[in-house]
Amino acid sequence: MCDSCGSCEACELKRSHKAINILDSDTSGDVVNKYKLTYFAIKAIAEPIRYLLNYGGIQFEDVRIKRDTWINHKPDMPFGQVPVLEVNGKKVHQSLAICRYLGKQLKINGNTDWEDLEIDSMADTINDLRAKIALYHYETDEEVKKSRKLPLYVETLPFYLERFEAIAKSNDGHLAIGKLTWVDFYFAGLIDYFNYMLEKNIIEDYPHLKEVINNVVGIPSVKEWIERRPLSEC
Ligand SMILES: N[C@@H](CCC(=O)N[C@@H](CS)C(=O)NCC(=O)O)C(=O)O
């Protein structure tokens, strides 16, 4: 048992209490927060948020909209897209901003503005990589898609992954500031989506990136979520 490892039973308990305490309460002290996460029935860009909510012991309604009914829900979303997190009826969009917010709430952000900057810059870089992969994966013109494939696999991917690997190595199996932060959850939550879009395990040859993932998915509450979450292809 330890007080700060982040993954033992004592830490889990402390975290779930902390998650409840940090949330707003009404004047009687009763916890009133209701969390609802709306997305499609896939992991993709909502899964880092689901990991963080589970890590924090925060109960949430996991709403999974079917593609054929999406058109009915779209007008209800602040910018017509999902994921959308709703806290006591207040809606907020943008997956990265939501992860950052939960990271702060759960105290897995930086201790200084500079540390927050280091975490943010990694998160934005992961998001840049996501955009480049998506540009290839979602291209509908087969010729254009083909022309994007080689540069993506041979140049772009190694460019990012080699740098991520070096960062993970020098940060003791984390992507920033040498300890578990929300950007580790961001990467671990997105990795299945990356692998799906690229049809390969992109971190196969990167042991320190595997460590980053394992440091997240090995946390009991996250592990438990992975075991019970609905199956989805990406
Ligand atoms: N930058 C936004 C992107 C949101 C986004 O692209 N959502 C897609 C699903 S991954 C969506 O809602 N698509 C349906 C639509 O645009 O009608 C975020 O990270 O939350």
PDBQT file of the ligand as one rigid body, heavy atoms in Angstrom, charges set to zero:
ROOT
HETATM    1  N1  LIG A 301     -12.055  18.351 -32.286  1.00  0.00    +0.000 N 
HETATM    2  C1  LIG A 301     -13.241  17.615 -31.943  1.00  0.00    +0.000 C 
HETATM    3  C2  LIG A 301     -13.606  16.722 -33.102  1.00  0.00    +0.000 C 
HETATM    4  C3  LIG A 301     -14.989  16.126 -32.929  1.00  0.00    +0.000 C 
HETATM    5  C4  LIG A 301     -15.365  15.236 -34.105  1.00  0.00    +0.000 C 
HETATM    6  O1  LIG A 301     -14.746  15.280 -35.198  1.00  0.00    +0.000 OA
HETATM    7  N2  LIG A 301     -16.394  14.426 -33.887  1.00  0.00    +0.000 N 
HETATM    8  C5  LIG A 301     -16.892  13.557 -34.938  1.00  0.00    +0.000 C 
HETATM    9  C6  LIG A 301     -16.801  12.087 -34.479  1.00  0.00    +0.000 C 
HETATM   10  S1  LIG A 301     -15.124  11.592 -34.179  1.00  0.00    +0.000 SA
HETATM   11  C7  LIG A 301     -18.370  13.838 -35.158  1.00  0.00    +0.000 C 
HETATM   12  O2  LIG A 301     -19.068  14.300 -34.273  1.00  0.00    +0.000 OA
HETATM   13  N3  LIG A 301     -18.840  13.520 -36.359  1.00  0.00    +0.000 N 
HETATM   14  C8  LIG A 301     -20.229  13.679 -36.733  1.00  0.00    +0.000 C 
HETATM   15  C9  LIG A 301     -20.513  14.964 -37.440  1.00  0.00    +0.000 C 
HETATM   16  O3  LIG A 301     -19.620  15.807 -37.604  1.00  0.00    +0.000 OA
HETATM   17  O4  LIG A 301     -21.669  15.108 -37.856  1.00  0.00    +0.000 OA
HETATM   18  C10 LIG A 301     -12.952  16.794 -30.660  1.00  0.00    +0.000 C 
HETATM   19  O5  LIG A 301     -11.798  16.399 -30.453  1.00  0.00    +0.000 OA
HETATM   20  O6  LIG A 301     -13.873  16.578 -29.851  1.00  0.00    +0.000 OA
ENDROOT
TORSDOF 0
